[in-house]
Amino acid sequence: MQAQLFSYPLLIKENHLDAFCHVNNAMYLTLFEEARWDIVTKNGYGLKQILEIGLAPTILEVNLRFLKEVRLREQVVIQTQVLSYRGKVGKLEHKMLRQDVLCCSAELTIGLFSLKDRKMVSPTAEWLKAIGMKKDDMITVFPPS
């Protein structure tokens, strides 16, 4: 079973650019985070729920690859998919595409963090649903597409 693939369309705006008139390297992280929040919020795991239950998503590691520059007023789509989830740690991939051209990709190591106990915890069924997985999918490693 493969985790759900999410798409987040986006128009590149002036505030996304650096002095070279293309998307700033740090802005890619912000845009990828925007896409992740959109996904989990739409799937019932937004900030309100996080504060109520005390279990929050966390990023443990990020690996970014810049492949093609992205410029002002270009339409892009951020595709997001969980690649694997083993124990308390998952791998998630973002791809920023301009039409069918891969411009930037990121692989993130993610987990679920207890705000009360200040430690990583095993993913709940609600969290897995929010990121497009089922509990049965947890030990499966999905090949990158």
C-alpha positions in Angstrom: 0.0 0.0 0.0 1.4 3.4 -0.9 0.8 6.5 1.2 -1.5 9.2 -0.3 0.0 11.8 -2.6 -1.0 15.3 -1.8 -0.8 18.3 -4.1 -0.6 22.0 -3.1 -0.7 24.5 -5.9 1.1 27.8 -5.4 1.9 31.0 -7.2 5.4 32.4 -6.5 5.1 35.9 -5.1 7.5 38.8 -4.5 8.1 37.9 -0.9 9.4 34.5 -1.9 12.3 36.0 -3.8 15.9 36.9 -2.9 18.2 39.5 -4.5 18.8 37.3 -7.5 15.0 37.3 -8.3 14.4 33.7 -7.7 13.0 31.8 -4.8 15.3 32.2 -1.8 16.8 28.9 -0.5 15.3 29.3 3.0 11.9 30.1 1.5 11.6 26.6 0.1 11.4 25.3 3.7 8.7 27.8 4.4 6.7 26.8 1.4 7.1 23.1 2.1 5.9 23.8 5.7 2.9 25.7 4.4 2.0 22.6 2.3 2.4 20.3 5.3 0.2 22.4 7.5 -2.4 22.5 4.7 -2.4 18.7 4.5 -2.6 17.9 8.2 -5.2 20.7 8.9 -7.5 19.5 6.1 -7.1 15.9 7.5 -8.2 16.9 11.0 -4.9 17.4 12.7 -4.5 21.2 12.8 -3.1 23.4 15.5 -6.3 23.4 17.5 -6.2 19.6 17.7 -2.5 19.5 18.4 -2.9 21.9 21.4 -5.9 19.9 22.7 -4.2 16.4 22.6 -0.6 17.6 23.2 1.0 15.6 20.3 2.7 17.7 17.6 4.5 16.9 14.4 8.2 17.5 14.5 11.0 17.6 12.0 14.2 15.8 12.9 16.2 16.2 9.7 15.9 17.9 6.3 17.8 17.3 3.0 17.0 19.8 0.3 18.0 19.5 -3.4 17.8 22.6 -5.6 17.6 21.6 -9.2 16.0 24.4 -11.2 15.4 28.0 -10.3 11.9 29.2 -9.6 11.0 32.8 -10.4 8.3 35.4 -9.9 4.7 34.6 -10.8 5.5 31.0 -11.8 2.8 28.5 -10.9 4.2 25.5 -9.0 2.8 22.4 -7.3 4.2 21.0 -4.1 3.7 17.2 -4.0 4.0 15.6 -0.6 4.0 11.9 0.3 5.2 9.8 3.2 7.9 7.4 2.0 8.1 5.2 5.1 7.3 5.1 8.8 9.1 2.8 11.1 8.6 2.9 14.9 8.6 6.6 15.9 10.3 7.9 12.8 9.0 8.6 9.3 10.4 9.8 6.0 8.4 12.4 4.0 9.2 13.7 0.6 8.3 17.1 -1.0 8.7 17.8 -4.7 8.2 21.3 -6.1 7.2 21.0 -9.8 6.8 23.7 -12.4 4.6 21.8 -14.9 6.4 18.5 -15.0 9.8 19.8 -14.2 11.2 19.0 -10.8 12.7 22.2 -9.4 13.4 21.3 -5.8 13.0 18.2 -3.6 13.2 17.7 0.1 13.4 14.6 2.2 12.4 15.1 5.8 12.7 12.8 8.8 9.6 13.4 10.9 8.0 12.2 14.1 5.3 12.9 16.6 6.3 14.8 19.7 4.6 14.9 23.1 4.3 18.5 24.3 3.8 17.3 27.9 6.5 14.7 28.1 8.9 16.5 25.7 9.8 13.3 23.9 9.1 11.4 20.7 6.1 9.1 20.8 4.7 6.4 18.5 2.4 7.7 15.8 -1.3 7.6 16.5 -4.0 6.5 14.1 -5.1 10.1 13.8 -1.7 11.3 12.9 -1.1 8.6 10.3 -4.5 9.5 8.8 -3.5 13.1 8.7 -0.4 12.3 6.7 -2.1 9.9 4.3 -1.2 6.6 5.9 -2.9 3.7 7.8 -1.5 1.9 10.8 -1.0 -1.2 8.6 1.3 0.8 6.3 3.8 1.7 9.1 6.6 -0.7 8.4 6.4 -0.5 4.6 9.1 1.5 2.8 7.7 3.2 -0.2 10.1 3.8 -3.2 10.5 7.5 -4.2 8.5 8.2 -7.3 
